[in-house]
Amino acid sequence: MFQAQISGRGQVQYIGDPTNIKRWVNEWKEGALHQAPTCISQPDSKTFQKKKYKITWRMLSNSGQDADIIRPIIAAGGFPYYPGASMKGAFLRQCTPEQKERYCGRKTSENQVLPGLIPLRFHGGYPKDDNWKDTELIDIIHPQESWQVKNSDDKPSAKLQISLLEPLLLFGISCTQELDEAEWNTIWSIWEKALEQGIGCRTSAGYGHPVKHPNTRLVTMFLSGQGLASKLLDNVGEFRPNMFKAALRGHTLRLFSGVTSIETAEELTRELWGGFDGKNSILGSLGIAFTANSDNLAIDFYRCNNTQMPTYELTEGVLNILCLRQLPSEEREKLKKLAIQLVKFSMLLGGFGKSWRRVDHRLVYPDYLKNNRKPMIGCHWEFKKNSQSLYLPINQLEDISKFLDTLYNKSIPNWVTSRGKKLNNSINDWREVWRPEKVEVYARIAKNITDSHAIKWFHGEYKKGYSIKGSKLTGKVERNNKSQIGRIWHRMYPRYIIKNGENKLKLDEYVEILTVFPDEAEATLDFLDFVEFDSDFTRVWKQGEEQ
């Protein structure tokens, strides 16, 4: 388990050659113990207790990096674990000053460390059994912000890491003194608050979270969705909740970059969602945690010729937007309002995960998929009834205009200025900047999910002799690393209306929405003229102009 200096000797290389990483993982599993170390397996007593907690998705620990792989932290005997030192640090951050001194000690004015009145020892967290060996441990990181939002035409390379998939972890705490049940309850309640923040790495992206978040939960939404699943190293499909953070973070950057400078937009996005500022990592205020019952989430394959494309179908899942910092109630409420606006924007105009810029072609364009001769494209997401407060009611198309105007003129600028930053009228050159000079939105009411006018425009002529297929506007996928992101989003948004003072789903009706970031090509200008003057679409946003 080391980076050899010569080839063929346990060497871990880049994702282009997965042989060695598979070998690394297989040798590790073969040599690891079949049960957690005895220090965590002893029975509960008045001086030692253990509790188990389920991690809803993956947990990532980091013991260093070999070439392009992040290695897990491994205990004696090869068992993966969450270190006791990390557990103590997370515990300390949730203690009151009195609890810190009681359980973990304090420093004197001479910088000496004194033990706590009831000193605790943290044994860390271990998988309950060796079932972790039967899961897919090779995990993929695929950063795409520069490609998706900015101007890079180079598709970023995926990187590898090893993480535990949905582990059931046993955490142990002991004390040199015998403690009564009330004291143990206090200790475990502090730990559960710490666990809510997520453990390990990449917690804001959904890694290392428990099932429940009573204290950190900021916004809760119930969702259903379907589309292309992410593909792991062995072409195994996986529903990866980090896609929610990726979409929300990307939209945050798009919106900020429309009202302030690039540097400020990036800084404020890091402040909200975390990231790196040079070599320094920044803990963001917001994170996500996702849970779904296994009966409500299916992974399947869409077969196109000789290719299998993994897909997901989620009938219901719960996405929580978390507040990962301890904030005054007034600041927390402002953060909640901003998070709700970001969620509404994301659900109105796009989706989550791979191919989110397009609607799921299986729903809208059955002819396209005849005999499965064309690749799967798109996704489709809806709020469940439990999330009625997050619906954007659209009695008239002007309601979209009002929402986007409020977002651009009020919500986003107010957040920027509240952080002590300046607004900026200059236009930056990123591809997807949410600014009136850079984006246009068109919409129409569709009578059902298949009543899409735009879907065929992406694959053929929109009028005789005119097509946008394969253009800069629609983008294209190539086998090399030069695939091009399109400049148009297509969404079928379930239509909700206000009726008798309540938000109601208007049965079967959808709002078809095109969001366009125009380039200067003549083909693009011709198409936009057609959409605005010769189609059923109405332009609902180019801020500052009469709708």
N, C-alpha and C positions, 0 to 999 in steps of 0.2 A: 504494500500500500504506500508506494512512494513514486516520485517522478524519476524514473531511471535516466541515466545519462546516455545510454545507448539504446538503439531501437530493438524492439522485440523482447524487452525485459520489463514487463508490467508497466509499459509506458502509456500514459494517458494523452491522447492527442485531440485534435479538433473534431467537430461533429461530422465533418466530411468522411471520416473513417471511424465508425462507431465500434469497431471490433474490440479495441482495448478497453473502452469504458464498460462494455458488457462483460469482458473478462474480469475487470476489476470488481464489479458488483457480484458476479458469480462466485469468485474466490472468497470474497468477504462473507457472503451468505453461507458458504460451505464451512468456513472456519469459525463462524460466530456461535456462541452458546445458544442453547435452546430455551433458556429461561433467564429472567432478569437476575442480577446478582443478589446474593442472600441478604445484603444490607437493606434491600427494598422489599424482601419477601417475608420478613419476620412478622409475627402477629401483632395486632394493635395492643397497646398497653397504656398506662398512665404516663409513660416517658417516651413512647414512640407511637405515631399514627401515620397512616397512609390513606390516600383517597385517589379514586380514579376519575379521569375526565376524558371525554371524547373530543377529539379534534375533528372539525367538520370537513376539512379538505386536506391540505398537505401541511406538514411542518418542516421547516428548513432550519437546520443548524449549520454553523460554519466553523470549520477548524482549519481553514486555509485553502489555498488554491494551487492546483497543479495544472500547468498549461492553461486549459480553458474549462476546467471543471472545479466546482466548489465541492469540497469533501465534507461529509457529515462529522459530527463529534461522536467518537466511539469510546465506550468504556472498556475496562479490562474484560477480556474474553470476547471482544468484538461486538458487544451489544450496543446499539445506538442509544443515546440518551440526551436529556436536557440537563446541563450541569447545575449542581447545587449552588455554585457561585452566582450564576445567572438568575437562579430562582430567588436567592437572597436579595439581589439587586432589585428585581421586580417587586418583591415583597416590601422592601424598604420604601420604594416610591409611593406606596399606597398607605403607609403608616402615618399617623399623627406624630408630632414630636414626642409625645409621651409614650406612644407605642414603640417608636424607634429606640428610645432609651431603655424601655422595659425588655424588649425582645432581642435587640441587636447591639446594644451598647452605645457608647458615645465617645467623642474625643474631648480631652481636657484642653485647657488653654495652653498647655505645654505640648500639645499634639500627641499625647499618649492616648491609646485606645483602651477604654475600660469595658469589661463585659457587661451584658445586660443584667437586669435584676432577675429575669428568668431567661437565661441565654438559650437560644434555639439553634439547632443545627439543621441545615437544609441538605437533603440527600439527592435532590434532583428528581427528574421524571424519566421513567423507563417504559417501553411498551410492555403491556401486561403479559404477553406471551410472544412466541416467535411467528405469529401470523403476519407480521410485517414483512417477512421474507417472501410471502406469496403475492405481494402487491407490486405494481410497477414503480420502481424506485428511481429510474432515470427520468429526470425532469428537464424541461426546456425553458430557457429564458429567451425572449424574442423582442427586444426593445425596438419600437417602431415610430417613436414620436417625430423624429426628423423626417422620416419617409412619409408619414401620414399627414402631418400638419404643415411642415415647412417646405423646402424646395428640393430636398435630396431625391434623386432618381435611382439611387443605389439601395436596393432592398437590403436591410441589415441582416447580418449573419446570426443564426441562432447559436446560443451557448448552452452548455450543459451544467446541471447541478444534480445532486442526489437529495431527495426529500422523502419523508415517510408519508404514505397515503392513508388518510383517515385513521391514524393510530389511536388506540385506547391507552392512555398513559397513566401509570401509577406514580404519584408524587409522595415522597416521604419527608416527614419533619420529626425531629426528636428533641428532647430537652434533658438537661442534667437533673431536673427536679420532676417530681410527680405533679401532674396538673389535673385539675378537675374538668368535668365535661364542659362547663361554661367557658373556661379559659381556652380549651381546644376549639370550641365553636367560634370564639373571637379570632383565633389564629387562622382558622380555615376561611373565615369570611374575608379577612384581609387578603389571603392568597387568591380567593376567587375574584376579587376586584382587580388584582394584578393580572390574572389570567385573561380577564376581559379585554385587556389592552393587546392581547396577542403575545405569543412567546416565540423566540427564535428570530429569524430574519424575514424581511418583506411582509411584515404584519399588516401594513396599510393596504396591501394588494390581496388580502384574504388568507395569507398563510398563518398557521399557528393559532387559530381561534377556536374557542369552545362553542357549544351549542347556544348558550344563553348569554345575553348582554343587557342585563337590567340597568346598569349604571352608565354605560358608554353609548347606548343606542340613541341616535339623534333623529333619524328618519327610518321608518319601516315601510317596505312596500312588498306587495304580493304580485308576482309576475308569472306569466306563461310565455314560452318562446320556442322557436324551432329554427334550425339552420345548420351550417357547417360546423362540426366539432373540430377542435384542435387535434393535431396529429403528433403523437409522441415518436420516439426513435424507431420503434418497430412497427410503425404505421397503426398503432393502437389509438383509437379515438378516446378523447377525454373531455368532459365538460369542465372548463377551467374558470372559476369565479374571478380570477384576476382580470378577465376581460371587462368586467364592470368598471373597475378602477381605471383601466386603460381608456375606455370611452369617456368617462366623466372627466378624467384628467386632461384628455385631449381637447374636449369641448371647453374646459376652463381656460386653457391656453389660447384657443381660438377667440374666445370672448374677450379676455383681457387684452390680447394683442390688437384688438380693434379700437381700444380707447386709450391705450398708453404705449410707452416705448417697449421694444422687444425685451430689453434688460429687465424692466419692471414687471412685464407680463410673466417672464420666466421666474423671477423672484417670488411674486405673489402665488404663482402656481406651486412652487416648491413649498411655500409656507402652508398652503392648504393640503397638498397631497404628498409632501416629502420629496426627497431627491438628493442630488449631490451638487454642492457648490464647490467646484474644484475637487479637492480630496476630502472635503468635510461632508459627512452625511447629515441630513436635516430630517427631523421627525415632523411630519405634517400634522395639521389639526384634524384632518379627515382620514378615515379608512373605511374599508368595506368588510363585511362578513356575510357569507351566503350559506343557507341551509336548504336542503330539499330531501324529502322522503324518497327512498330508493324506488318506491312504487310510482312516484311522480316524475321520474327522470329516466329516460331510455336512451341508450347509445346504439346506433345502428349504422349500416353502410348504404350509401347510395352507389349503385354500380353503373359506371359509364364505360361502355366497351369492355376493356380488360382492366380498368382501373376501379378501385374501391375508394370512395370518399366518405370518411366518417361523418355522421350527422347526430344531432341530439334532438330530442323532443321533451320539453319540460312542460308538464301540465300545470304544475304549481310549485313555486319556490319562494323563499323569503329572503329578500336582500335588505340588509341593514346598513345604513350609512352611520358610521361611528364617529364620536368625538373622542380623539385620542389624547387630548390635553385637558388638564383641569382648568376650566375657565369660569369666570364669574357668570352668573345666570343671564345677565344682559348680553354678554358677548356670545354665550352659547346660543341664545335665541337668535341673534343676528346670523350666526353660522348656520343654524338650522334653516332659516329663510333662504339663504343663498344656496344651500344644498338642495332644497326643494326646487328652486328655479333651475338648477343644473339638471336635475332629474327630469323635469318637465320638458326642457329643451332637448335633452337626449332622446326621450321617448317620442316627442313630436316629430322630429326630423330624421331620425335614423334608427339604429338598433345597437346590439352588442355583439362582439365576437367577430369571427372571420366574415368577410364579405358584407359588413354591416351597411355599406352605402347602397345596397340594392335590396329590394323586397324579395322574399323567398319565391323563386320562379315556380316552384311546385304548386303554390297556392294560386298564383295570378295568371300563369301562362302555361296551361297544361300541354298545348301543342308543342311547346319548346322541348318538352321532356319525353316526347313519344319514343318508345323503344329504348329509352335511356341512352341515346346516342350523343347527348350533349352534357357537359359537366354541370354539376349542381352549382347554383349561384344564389346568394342572398340569405336573409334571415327575416323573421317576423316576430315582433314582441307586442304583448298587450298587458295592461294592468288587469289584475283580478278585481272582483267586486269589493273585496276588503280594502282596496286602495282607492276608494271613490274620491277622496279629497285631493288626489294627485291628478285626476283627469283634467284635461284642458277642454272645457266645453266649447263647441263650435256651432253656435246657432246660425251664424253667418260667417263667411270667409274673413270678414273684417276682424273677427275675434282673434285670428292668428296674427293679424297686423298689430293689434293692440298689445298682445303678449310680447311680441318681438320688439316693439317700440319701447315698452316698459323695461324690458331686459337691457336693451342697448342704451337707453337714455337715462335710466334711473338705477336699476339694481346693480349693474356692473360698475358704472362710474362711482356710485356711492360707496361700494366696497373699496375701490381703489383709493379714494380720498380719505376714507376712514382709517386706512393703514398709513396715512401720512405721505402718500405718493401723488405725483402730478399726472393729470390727464394730458394727452398728447394728440394734436391734430394731424401729425404727419402720418403718411401711409407706409407701412413697412411692406417688404416684398415677399413675405411668405405666401404660399399658394392659398391657404384657407384661413384668411383673416376675416373676422366677423365685423365688417365695416361697410357702410352703404356703397362705397365706391368699388367694393370687391365681391359683393354677393347679392344675388337676387333670389327671391322665393316665389314660386307659383303654386296654385292649388286649385282643386275642383272637387265637387261632391260626386262620389261614385256610389252607384246603387247597390253594389256588392263587391266582394273581394276580387272577383274576376273582371270587374268592369274597370280595367286599367287601360288608359289610352297610351301612356308613355312606354309601357313595357316593350311593345313591338318596335319603338323607335330606336332602342338600343341594339336591335338585331337586324334591322333592315332599313328601308327608306321611310322617312317621316312624311315625305311627299315625293311625287315622281321626280326622279333624278337627283334627289338630295338624301344624304345619309350622314349620321354621326358615328356609325359603327367603327371602332378601332381608332377614333380620333383622340386628340388631347382631352377632349371633353369627357369621353367615356372611359379613357384609359385602356390599357391592354396588358395582358400577362404574357411574358416571354420566358423561355427556359433559362436564359442567362440572368444576371443580377441587375438587369436594366428594365425590369417591369415598371410600368408607369401608372401611378395613381390617377384616377379620373377626377374631374372637376365638377361632378354632378352627383347628387344624392337622390334616391327615389324611395318614397315611403308610402305605404297604405296605412293611415292612422285610423283606428276605429273611431267612429264619430260619436261623441258625447254631446248632449244638449242640456240646457237648463229647462226643466219642466216642473211646474208647481214648486219652484224654489229648490229643487233637488237636481243633482247631476245624474243624468240617465244615459245609458247606452242606447243609441238609436239603432234598433235591430237591423242588422245586415248592412248598414250604410258605413262607408269609409270616406276619408278625405285623402285624395291622392295629392302628394306634395313633391315638387321638384325644387331642390336647393342647388343653385348653380354658382360656381366661382369662375366667371368667364375668363378665358384667355383672349388674345387679340386676333385669333385666326378668323378668316372670313367665314369658314364653315360654322364656327360658333355663333358669330353675329347673325348669320342667316337663320340658324336654328332658333335663336332667341326671338327674332322677329316673328318666326312662324308660331312659336309657343304663345307669344303675347297677342298677336293679331289674327291668327288663323286657326286657333285651337280653342277648346273649351276651358282652358286654364285662365285664371285671373292672377295678375301679379299682386301678391299680398305683402311683399316687403321689398322695398328699396327705400330705406328710411329717408325722410325729408321730402319725398314726392307724394303727391296726392294719389291715394289708392283708387 
